Amino acid sequence: MRSHIAATSEGGVKIYLVTPRNPESFWTFQSILPILDKDCTLPNLSMPTVAGMTPPEHGVLLCDENVEPVDYDVDADIVGLTGYMIHAERIRAIADEFQRRGKFVVIGGPYASLCPDDAAKHCDVVFVDEAERTWPQFLKDFERGCFSNKYVATEKPAMTESPMPRFDLLKPDRYQSLCVQFARGCPFTCEFCDIIVMYGRKPRTKSVPQIMAEIEECRRLGADHVLIVDDNFIGNKNAAKVLLRELAAWGKANDYPLIFNTEVSLNVAQDEELLELLQAANFVSLFVGIESPRAESLKETRKLQNIREDMLASVQKIQSYGMQVQAGMIVGFDADDQDIFEEHLRFIQDARIPVSMTGMLNAFPKTPLQARMRAEGRLVEDSTGNQFVLTNIEPLKMTREQLARGYLDLLRQLYSFDLYRERAVAFLLACGPRVGATIRMRLEYVRTLARVLSAMLVTGGPERRSFTLKLVYQVVSKRPSMLREALYFSILHKAFYDYLQVLGVAMERDLAAYAAQQPELRDSTYTAPSSNGTSRPPASARRG
C-alpha cells in the first residue's frame, strides 16, 4: 500500500525520512525480541529530531526499517536517509533504489559526515555534521530550486537549538525502550574514537526544561525505560548534576515511572555526589568504555582517565550504588599480545561485569587512529563500522588471524553458560540498592513473563533450562528481591549466546577466505591459554 504524506500548506514539501534496519550485532538482541513482543530495542533518534527541525508547513513521514518495511512507492518529494558506519551498505542500497525510481534523495548522519564523498555517489544532497541549521536552510533552498549538493555545518550548534524530537511520528510500542539526548561531545581524546571528530571536545547540553519535556513525552507515549544516548553523559559534570537533581525529584514525586540507562566515562567513580545522584534518579545501568585491563594499551590510545585509579575498584564502586556496569572493551591495541585475551577474561570475571561488549580495534574514518595507521602503512581497508568482524588494521604483536581467533575464543568463554552465570550472580548479590525497585504489574508484563519462562524453561532445551534455574536459585535464595533482575540476565544471555553462534560462523568463513589469500598463515594456529596458564584447544572445539 502506497504511503501518502500530507503537506500542511500549499507548496509544502512532502518528506519521507528513513532509518535503515540494523545489521545483527550484540546490540540488536534479535533472538529475544519476539519473546519480548518487540521489533527493535530502541529507535534511532536522528530522524525524529530532523522531523522536529522541519517547519510545520511541510509534511513528514518517518519509516524505521527495523519495525516496518520501506515504502519505495511513497508519495514524497524528498527521501532522507541516516545511519552510522555500520549501516552504510544498507543506506546505499535504499538510496540507489529510490534514485532508480526517480526520487530526490538526501543522506546525513554519522556515515555521511565521516564518508561524505562515498555518500554523495548515492544521493542528490549530502549533509555533513549536525543539521540543526543546515536542514532548515536546505528546505528553503529546495523550495526556491537553488539548493547545493552538499551542506556542511560551519560551527557546532548549541543544543538549546535542537527541537523536541517528533516521538509522535514513531511507533513507540514496537520498541523495548525510548531515548533522549542531553549532550553532544566528549572532553577526552581517545585515539580510536569518532565522537570527538563529529561532535567536538566541548560538551554541549540541552536545558533542563528541554530534556524534562522530552522525558515526559516518552512517559506519555507509554515508555517505562529511557536511554539517554549521550556518548558521555558526564562530559559536563556540573550540567549533568543539575539534570540529575531534577530527575531525582521528578522520579520521587511520580513514584519512579521510568528507569534510565546512559553512557559515562570511568571517572564517574571518582565523584561520589555524581554516583548518589545517578542512583537517586533511578539509573540502573551505565555503559562504560573501559577498553582494556592493560595500562600500556590505555596509554597508547590516550585513555588516560582510566588509569588514574584502580579500574576494578572503580567498577565495583559504581555497582555499590545499584547500577550495572556494561563494559566497552577492545582487543588489538599495539601493546596487546596473545596474553591479552586471558587478561580481559580475568578482569571481566573479577569485576563481575555480566555484559561486556568486546570488539576488535578498528580504525574509523577521520580518526587519529586511522591517520596513524595510514602513515605507518598498516591500514588494510576502510572500516565497515562493525567491531565484530576482522579488524581493518595490521596488529603489531599478532597477525590479523591470531587476533580474530583469540577474540572469538574470548567471546565464547565470556558468554559460556557457566562464566556468564558466575558474573551475573556475583553482581546481583553484591550490587547496592535501587530507589525504584517496585514492580508495577501490567497485563503486558505478565504475558511477557510467560513467554520468557517458556523460552528459558520449556523450549530452550535442557542446557538453557539448567542455566536459568541455577542462576535464579543462586540469586533468589540469598536475595529474593532480585528475582526480576535474575530473569533479566537469563534472557539477556540468550541474545548474546545466539548471536555468538551467528558471529562464529561468519568469522570462520571470513578467516578461511583470509587464510586462502595468505599462504604463509595457512599452518598458523591459535591456542587459547587457560586460566591456569596451560594450553587448551579453542572454545570452538568445546561445548559452550
DOKOL-910028 format. One record per residue (C-alpha): x, y, z. Coordinates in steps of 0.5 Angstrom, whole numbers, plus 500, padded with zeros to 3 digits. Layout:
BEGIN
XYZ
...
***
This chain:
BEGIN
500500500
503507498
504512504
501519503
505525506
500531507
504538507
500543511
500549507
500550499
507549497
509545503
514539501
513532503
519529506
520521508
525520513
528513513
532510518
535503515
535497519
541495524
545489522
545484527
550485533
551484540
547491541
540488537
538483541
535479535
533473538
530475544
526481541
520476539
520474546
519481549
514482543
518488541
521489534
527493536
531495542
530503541
529508536
535512532
534519535
536522529
530522524
525524530
530530531
530532524
523532524
523537529
527541526
522541520
518548519
510546520
508547513
512541511
509534511
514529515
513521515
518517519
520510517
524506521
526499517
527496524
520496525
516497518
518496511
521502507
515504502
519505495
513508492
512513498
509520495
515524497
518530494
525528499
527522501
532523507
537517510
541517516
545512520
552510523
558507519
555500520
549502516
553504510
552499506
544499507
544506506
547506500
542500497
536504500
538511497
540507490
533504489
530511491
534514486
532509481
525511482
526518481
526520488
530526490
535523496
539526501
543523506
546525513
548523520
555520522
556516516
555522511
559526516
565521516
565519509
561525505
565523498
562516499
555518501
555523495
555518490
548515492
544522493
543529491
545532497
549530503
549533510
556534514
556534521
550537525
544539522
540544526
542550522
543546515
537542515
532548515
537552510
536547505
529546505
528554504
533553498
530547496
523551495
527556491
530551487
537553488
540548493
547546494
549539493
553539500
551542506
557543512
555546519
560551519
560551527
557547533
550549534
548550541
544544544
539549546
537550539
536543538
528542538
524537541
524530537
518528534
517522538
509522536
511520529
515514531
511507533
513507540
510501543
515497538
521499542
524496548
525503550
525510548
531515548
533522549
540526548
542531553
549533551
554532545
561532545
567529550
573532553
577526552
582525547
582517545
585516539
580511536
574515538
570518532
565522537
570528538
571528531
564529529
562533536
568536538
571536545
567541549
561538551
554542549
548541553
540542553
537546558
534542564
527544562
528542555
530535557
525534562
520536557
522530552
522525558
515527560
513526553
517519553
513517559
506520556
508515550
508509555
515508556
518505562
525505560
529511557
536511555
540518555
544517549
550522550
557519548
559521555
553524560
558527565
563530560
560537563
559534570
556540573
551540568
549533569
549534576
543540575
539535571
540529576
537533582
531535577
530528575
531525582
526530585
521528579
522521580
521521587
514526586
512521581
514514584
519513579
515511573
522511569
529507569
535510566
541508563
547512560
554512558
559515562
567515563
570511568
572517572
565518575
567513580
571519583
565523584
561520590
556526589
555524582
554517584
549519589
545523584
545518579
542513584
537518586
535519579
534511578
539510573
540502573
546501568
552505566
556503559
563505561
569505556
574501560
577499553
583495556
586492563
593493561
595500563
600501557
594500552
590505555
596510555
597508548
590510546
590516550
585513555
589516561
583518565
582510566
589509570
588515575
585510580
585502580
580500575
577494579
576498585
572504580
568499577
566496584
564502587
559504581
556497583
555499590
551505588
546500585
548500578
550495573
557497569
556495562
563495559
566497553
572493551
577493546
583488544
588489538
592495541
599496539
601494546
597488546
600481545
597474545
596474553
591480553
585475552
586472558
587479562
581481559
577475561
580475568
579483569
571482567
570476571
574479577
570486576
563482576
561485569
556481566
555485560
562486556
561489549
568487547
570488540
577489536
580495535
578498528
581505525
574509523
575515518
578521520
580519527
587520529
588512529
586512522
591517520
597514524
595507521
595510514
602514516
605507518
603503512
598499517
591501514
589495511
582497508
576502510
572501516
565498516
564501523
563494526
568492531
566485531
569483524
576483522
580489524
582494518
589495521
595490522
596489529
603490532
604484536
600479533
597477526
590479524
588472524
591471531
587477534
581475531
582467533
584470540
578475540
573470538
575465543
575470549
567472547
566464547
569464554
565470556
558468554
559461556
554459561
558458567
562464567
557469565
552466570
558467575
559474574
551475574
550472580
556476583
554482581
547481583
549479590
554485591
550491588
547496592
540498593
536502588
531507589
525505584
525498586
518497586
515492581
509495577
505489575
501490568
498485564
503486558
509485563
505478566
505476558
512478557
514474564
510468561
514468554
520469558
519463562
517459557
523460552
528459558
525453562
521450556
523451549
530453550
533446552
536442558
542447558
539453558
534451563
539448568
543455567
537459568
534455574
541455577
542463576
535465579
536460585
543462587
541470587
534469590
536464595
540470598
537476595
530475594
528482592
533481586
528476582
527481576
534482575
536475575
531473570
533479566
540477566
538470564
534472558
540477556
545471556
540468550
541474546
549474547
549467546
545466540
548472536
555469538
553463534
552467528
558471529
562465530
560462523
561469520
568470523
570463521
568464514
572470513
578467517
578462512
578467506
583471509
588465510
587463503
590469501
595469506
599462504
604464510
599464515
595457513
599453518
599458524
594456530
592460536
592456542
588459548
591460555
587457560
586461567
592457570
597458564
596451561
594451554
588448551
584448545
580454542
573454545
570453538
572445540
569445547
562446549
559453551
***
